[in-house]
Amino acid sequence: VAGLGNYGLRGTRHSVGMVVLDQLARQLAVAGGWRADRLCCADVVMAAAHGLELMLLKPRRFMNLNGLSVASAAEIYSFHPEDIYLVHDDLDKALGKVAIKLGGSARGHNGVRSCISALRSNEMTRLRVGIGRP
């Protein structure tokens, strides 16, 4: 599960994917386990939920390069694009509204575009979190 955002600009609406992962880590009682993974240039933590082993990943790059971290992790840990969930902001959704999207285009989102390009696939599942238009 990759939370897309701008690593140096945490707390902004554009980095809501990372905020969602922080909350998920708290709910799964692994929030104290985040570690920097230099191989994929991301903060990662492992968690278990409903019999599944999860890797939570927050890229340590700006949004338009998030895909490099996601693709590196996929290669290192043998994930396929269809195994990856991207959590990202969506300007076209009202603040706080969420939707799940299976595959498809980036719809103008640079972080998703970066992931599609780096993974050479658009088969990732996406959790789109509404941030509304300013």
PENOR-V361616 format. One record per helix or strand of 3 or more residues. SS is the DSSP state (H for helix, E for strand). FROM is the first residue (numbers start at 0). TO is the last residue. Records with the same first field share a line. If there is no record, write none. Layout:
SS=FROM-TO, FROM-TO
This chain:
H=6-8, 12-26, 30-32, 62-76, 80-82, 109-118
E=34-36, 41-48, 51-58, 84-89, 97-101, 124-129
